[in-house]
Structure formats: structure tokens, C-alpha cells
Amino acid sequence: MTTEHGTGHAAPANATEYIQHHLTHLQNHKAKNVVDFTVFNFDSLFFSILIGVLGCWVLWLAARRATSGVPGRFQALVEILAEGVENQAKGVIHNAQSRKLISPLALTVAVWIFLMNFMDMIPVDLLPGIWHQAGPALGFKDYLRVVPTADLSTTLGLSTSVLFVCLVYNVKIKGVGGWAHELIAAPFGDKWFLYPVNFLMQVIEYVAKTVSHGMRLFGNMFAGELVFMLIALMGGVWAFQFNPVSGGFWLGVGHVVAGTVWTLFHILVITLQAFIFMMLTLIYTGQAHDAH
């Protein structure tokens, strides 16, 4: 049985409506086309900015409290993370001057994406449940997604930013003329009749890198978010239709077991995805330093 909220949206009546509701963003308006740059996902913007500020504050706090003596646990953790990123950067980017900017950038990306991914560890209905009461009271719609990296616009925005950094370093390292010549002379050779083919291949390479960079992170986080919703549904059925004879009891057991196992596994996933995105950022910017 559905109940109406102040905004006129009905509460989910079944599993399908529950998932659809949780997969709907808080937007200014619905998209009119597949790509609509006038649509803003306010929930993704809010949480990504909030988490970004939090991540920068944590790194700033570690730098502010750094001492030359025996480091505490917090300082040691940040130092290990920073040294690890710097070592990875040295293996990919051989220009020491470039690493002064790219290494901190990669560290920031890794921390930011990990923290955004970590939002998936919060119980599915906790923050949306709070918004269910607060949102309509403030005049907003009753929709809220709390994992920014499960939003394709966020991940593609991040990968596009990395593309922009790569383009800047292509021009900075090779010069406008050198990079322009590379666009038409690689990968098949500096022959005039191959210029169109080379340029087309270069464009395809840049587009493919950017799209795959963002889609990889989005796909993993979206799938993880969906699995948590399915596990939450198992617990919901157990809570509202508890009946050991019909199997509701085993749904409750499955909810606890599956939730625990998937949470432990997902900790590895969110960490790995942050590392992969950071490494690809280093690799792509490193390639911008290489001449074909």
C-alpha cells in the first residue's frame, strides 16, 4: 500500500519501485535528451563537494601536524599513502618538475574517490530516510543518491578533467607545434596521405581513454550500489513478512550473511577503484610527456 508525501510522490510499493526510487537523482528537471547539460544532479554535486572539502581538510591536517620526530598513526598513514603515490609517479613520469604538480593531484584524486566510494558503505536507507522527512518539508523532491561515483556525470567529469590535464602537458612539454605534428604523424608515420588517418586515430584514442576511465569507475560503483539495495530488500521482506514456515526467516539470515560478505568484499572494491583511477591518471599524464 502506498502513501503520498507532501511533494506528491508515492512511497515505493514493491521491489521494483523501491530500486527505481533509490536510483533516481535529486535533479532540477528531468533530462530531455540522452545528453542534457541543463540537468544538475544536486545530490551528486552536494556530496562530491562536501567529501572533496573533507578530503582536502584531512590532508591539510596531516601536513599541519607533521613532525620530524616519531610520527603518530595518522601522520604515518598519510606519509605511507603520499610516498606510495610519489613512487608510482616516479615510475611513470620521469620529469621531476611535472611530478611536483601531478603527484599531489594523483594523491588528491585517490583520496577523493576513495571517500566518495566509501559512501556506499553507509546503510542504503539511512540518509535517504532522513531526506524522506527533511526534503519534502524544505520543498524538495523525495529523491537522494549519496554515492557520487555511482553517477556517470561525476565519473565522466573526473575523467574529462584528467583529459584536460593531459592536453595541457602535451602542449607544455612538446609545444603547440610539436603536439600538432604528433596528432597527424602518429601512430602510422609522418606521411602526408596518412595525416587524416593518424588524426582520426588520435581523436579516437583520447575519447576512448576518457570514456573508459570514467565508465570503469561508474560501472563498478553502480553495480555495488545495486547489490546493496537487493540485500536491503531481503532484510525488508524478513522484517515485514517474518514467517519461518514460508522462508522469511532464511531471508533474514541471508540478509545478514550477504550484507556482511558483500561489505567486506566491497571495501576491497572501493579501494581498488580509487587506486586504478589514480594510476590511470598518472599513466595518461605520463604518456603526455612521451614523444611518438
C-alpha positions as CSV (number, residue, x, y, z in Angstrom):
1,M,0.0,0.0,0.0
2,T,1.4,3.3,-1.0
3,T,1.3,6.6,0.9
4,E,1.5,10.0,-0.5
5,H,4.2,12.5,0.6
6,G,4.0,16.3,0.7
7,T,5.5,16.5,-2.8
8,G,3.0,14.2,-4.4
9,H,5.5,11.3,-4.8
10,A,4.2,7.9,-3.8
11,A,6.2,5.7,-1.5
12,P,7.6,2.5,-3.2
13,A,5.0,-0.3,-3.2
14,N,7.3,-3.1,-4.4
15,A,10.9,-4.1,-5.0
16,T,10.9,-2.6,-8.5
17,E,9.6,0.8,-7.3
18,Y,12.0,0.7,-4.3
19,I,15.0,0.3,-6.6
20,Q,13.8,2.8,-9.1
21,H,13.2,5.3,-6.3
22,H,16.7,4.8,-4.9
23,L,18.3,5.1,-8.4
24,T,16.6,8.5,-9.1
25,H,18.7,11.6,-8.6
26,L,17.5,14.8,-7.0
27,Q,17.5,17.0,-10.1
28,N,16.4,20.4,-11.2
29,H,14.4,18.8,-14.0
30,K,14.3,15.5,-16.0
31,A,16.6,15.1,-18.9
32,K,15.0,15.9,-22.3
33,N,17.7,14.0,-24.2
34,V,20.3,11.3,-23.6
35,V,22.8,14.1,-23.1
36,D,21.3,17.2,-21.4
37,F,23.8,19.7,-19.9
38,T,21.0,21.7,-18.4
39,V,20.3,18.9,-15.8
40,F,22.1,19.1,-12.5
41,N,22.1,16.2,-10.1
42,F,22.1,18.2,-6.9
43,D,22.7,15.2,-4.6
44,S,25.9,14.2,-6.5
45,L,27.1,17.8,-6.5
46,F,26.5,18.2,-2.8
47,F,28.1,15.0,-1.7
48,S,31.1,15.2,-4.0
49,I,31.9,18.8,-3.0
50,L,31.3,18.0,0.7
51,I,33.6,15.0,0.5
52,G,36.2,16.8,-1.5
53,V,36.4,19.5,1.1
54,L,36.6,16.8,3.8
55,G,39.4,15.0,1.9
56,C,41.4,18.3,1.5
57,W,40.9,19.1,5.1
58,V,42.2,15.7,6.2
59,L,45.3,16.1,4.0
60,W,45.9,19.6,5.2
61,L,45.5,18.5,8.8
62,A,48.1,15.8,8.3
63,A,50.5,18.3,6.8
64,R,49.9,20.8,9.6
65,R,50.5,18.3,12.3
66,A,53.6,16.7,10.7
67,T,56.6,16.4,12.9
68,S,60.2,15.4,12.3
69,G,60.2,13.0,15.2
70,V,58.4,9.7,15.5
71,P,55.1,10.1,13.6
72,G,51.8,9.2,15.0
73,R,49.4,6.7,13.4
74,F,47.6,9.4,11.4
75,Q,50.7,11.0,10.1
76,A,52.3,7.6,9.3
77,L,49.2,6.6,7.3
78,V,49.2,9.8,5.3
79,E,53.0,9.6,4.8
80,I,52.7,6.0,3.5
81,L,50.0,7.0,1.2
82,A,51.9,10.0,-0.1
83,E,55.1,8.1,-0.6
84,G,53.3,5.3,-2.4
85,V,51.7,7.7,-4.9
86,E,55.1,9.5,-5.3
87,N,56.8,6.2,-6.0
88,Q,54.2,5.3,-8.6
89,A,54.5,8.7,-10.2
90,K,58.3,8.3,-10.4
91,G,57.9,5.1,-12.4
92,V,55.6,6.7,-14.9
93,I,56.6,10.4,-15.1
94,H,60.3,11.0,-15.4
95,N,60.0,14.8,-15.4
96,A,60.7,15.8,-11.8
97,Q,59.2,19.3,-12.4
98,S,55.9,17.8,-13.6
99,R,55.7,15.5,-10.6
100,K,55.5,18.5,-8.3
101,L,52.0,19.1,-9.6
102,I,50.9,15.6,-10.8
103,S,51.8,13.7,-7.7
104,P,49.7,15.9,-5.3
105,L,47.0,15.8,-8.0
106,A,47.1,12.0,-8.1
107,L,47.1,11.8,-4.2
108,T,44.0,14.1,-4.1
109,V,42.2,12.1,-6.7
110,A,42.9,8.8,-4.9
111,V,41.7,10.2,-1.5
112,W,38.7,12.0,-3.0
113,I,37.5,9.0,-5.0
114,F,38.0,6.6,-2.1
115,L,35.9,8.8,0.2
116,M,33.2,9.2,-2.4
117,N,33.2,5.4,-2.9
118,F,33.1,4.9,0.8
119,M,29.6,6.5,0.9
120,D,28.4,3.1,-0.5
121,M,29.3,1.6,2.9
122,I,26.6,3.7,4.7
123,P,23.3,1.8,5.1
124,V,21.2,2.2,1.9
125,D,18.2,3.8,3.6
126,L,19.9,5.9,6.3
127,L,20.5,9.2,4.5
128,P,17.6,8.8,2.1
129,G,15.4,8.0,5.1
130,I,16.4,11.3,6.7
131,W,15.8,13.1,3.5
132,H,12.4,11.5,3.2
133,Q,11.4,13.7,6.1
134,A,13.5,16.8,5.5
135,G,13.4,17.1,1.7
136,P,9.7,17.5,1.2
137,A,9.5,19.8,4.3
138,L,12.0,22.0,2.6
139,G,10.2,21.9,-0.7
140,F,12.5,19.5,-2.5
141,K,11.6,16.2,-4.1
142,D,11.9,12.9,-2.1
143,Y,14.9,11.6,-4.0
144,L,18.5,11.2,-2.8
145,R,21.5,9.3,-4.0
146,V,24.6,9.5,-1.7
147,V,27.3,7.8,-3.8
148,P,28.7,10.4,-6.3
149,T,30.8,7.9,-8.1
150,A,27.7,5.9,-9.0
151,D,26.6,8.8,-11.1
152,L,28.0,8.8,-14.6
153,S,28.1,12.6,-14.8
154,T,30.5,12.6,-11.8
155,T,32.9,9.9,-13.2
156,L,33.0,11.4,-16.7
157,G,33.5,14.8,-15.2
158,L,36.6,13.5,-13.4
159,S,37.9,11.7,-16.4
160,T,37.4,14.8,-18.6
161,S,39.4,16.8,-16.1
162,V,42.2,14.3,-16.4
163,L,42.0,14.7,-20.2
164,F,42.3,18.4,-19.8
165,V,45.4,18.0,-17.7
166,C,46.9,15.6,-20.4
167,L,46.2,18.2,-23.1
168,V,47.9,20.9,-21.1
169,Y,51.0,18.8,-20.5
170,N,51.1,17.8,-24.2
171,V,51.3,21.5,-25.1
172,K,53.7,22.3,-22.2
173,I,56.2,19.5,-22.9
174,K,56.0,19.3,-26.7
175,G,54.9,22.8,-27.7
176,V,51.9,23.6,-29.8
177,G,53.7,22.8,-33.0
178,G,55.2,19.5,-31.7
179,W,51.9,18.3,-30.4
180,A,50.1,19.3,-33.5
181,H,52.7,17.4,-35.6
182,E,52.2,14.3,-33.3
183,L,48.5,14.4,-33.9
184,I,48.9,13.9,-37.6
185,A,52.2,11.9,-37.7
186,A,51.4,9.2,-35.2
187,P,50.9,6.3,-34.9
188,F,51.3,5.2,-38.6
189,G,54.1,7.5,-39.7
190,D,54.9,11.0,-41.0
191,K,53.4,10.6,-44.5
192,W,51.0,13.3,-45.8
193,F,48.5,10.7,-47.1
194,L,48.3,9.2,-43.6
195,Y,47.6,12.5,-41.8
196,P,43.8,12.2,-41.8
197,V,44.0,8.6,-40.6
198,N,46.5,9.5,-37.9
199,F,44.5,12.4,-36.7
200,L,41.3,10.3,-36.6
201,M,43.1,7.6,-34.6
202,Q,44.5,10.2,-32.1
203,V,41.0,11.6,-31.6
204,I,39.6,8.0,-31.0
205,E,42.4,7.3,-28.6
206,Y,41.7,10.4,-26.5
207,V,37.9,9.8,-26.5
208,A,38.3,6.1,-25.7
209,K,40.7,6.8,-22.8
210,T,38.3,9.4,-21.3
211,V,35.2,7.4,-21.6
212,S,36.7,4.1,-20.4
213,H,38.4,6.0,-17.5
214,G,35.0,7.3,-16.2
215,M,32.9,4.2,-17.2
216,R,35.1,1.8,-15.3
217,L,34.6,3.6,-12.0
218,F,30.9,4.3,-12.6
219,G,30.2,0.6,-13.6
220,N,31.7,-0.9,-10.5
221,M,30.2,1.6,-8.1
222,F,26.7,1.5,-9.7
223,A,26.8,-2.4,-9.5
224,G,27.9,-2.2,-5.9
225,E,25.1,0.2,-5.0
226,L,22.6,-2.0,-6.7
227,V,23.7,-5.1,-4.8
228,F,23.4,-3.3,-1.5
229,M,19.8,-2.4,-2.5
230,L,19.0,-6.0,-3.2
231,I,20.4,-7.1,0.1
232,A,18.4,-4.4,1.8
233,L,15.2,-5.8,0.2
234,M,16.0,-9.2,1.7
235,G,16.0,-7.6,5.1
236,G,12.8,-5.6,4.4
237,V,10.9,-8.8,3.4
238,W,12.2,-10.5,6.5
239,A,11.1,-7.6,8.7
240,F,7.6,-7.1,7.3
241,Q,6.7,-10.7,6.4
242,F,8.5,-12.7,9.1
243,N,7.3,-16.3,8.8
244,P,9.7,-19.2,9.4
245,V,7.4,-21.6,7.6
246,S,7.3,-19.6,4.4
247,G,11.1,-18.9,4.4
248,G,11.0,-15.4,5.6
249,F,13.4,-16.4,8.4
250,W,16.0,-17.5,5.9
251,L,15.7,-14.2,4.1
252,G,16.7,-12.5,7.4
253,V,19.7,-14.8,7.7
254,G,20.6,-14.3,4.1
255,H,20.4,-10.5,4.6
256,V,22.9,-10.6,7.5
257,V,25.3,-13.1,5.8
258,A,25.1,-11.5,2.3
259,G,25.4,-8.0,3.8
260,T,28.5,-8.9,5.8
261,V,30.2,-10.7,3.0
262,W,29.4,-8.0,0.4
263,T,30.5,-5.2,2.7
264,L,33.9,-6.9,3.4
265,F,34.4,-7.5,-0.3
266,H,33.2,-4.0,-1.3
267,I,35.9,-2.5,1.0
268,L,38.4,-4.0,-1.4
269,V,36.4,-2.8,-4.5
270,I,36.2,0.8,-3.4
271,T,39.9,0.9,-2.5
272,L,40.9,-0.8,-5.8
273,Q,38.8,1.5,-7.9
274,A,40.4,4.6,-6.3
275,F,43.8,3.1,-6.9
276,I,43.0,2.2,-10.5
277,F,41.7,5.7,-11.3
278,M,44.7,7.3,-9.7
279,M,47.1,5.0,-11.6
280,L,45.4,5.7,-14.9
281,T,45.6,9.4,-14.2
282,L,49.4,9.0,-13.8
283,I,49.7,6.8,-16.9
284,Y,47.8,9.2,-19.1
285,T,49.6,12.3,-17.9
286,G,52.9,10.3,-18.3
287,Q,52.0,9.5,-21.9
288,A,51.6,13.2,-22.5
289,H,55.3,13.5,-21.8
290,D,56.3,10.8,-24.3
291,A,57.0,11.6,-27.9
292,H,55.9,9.2,-30.6
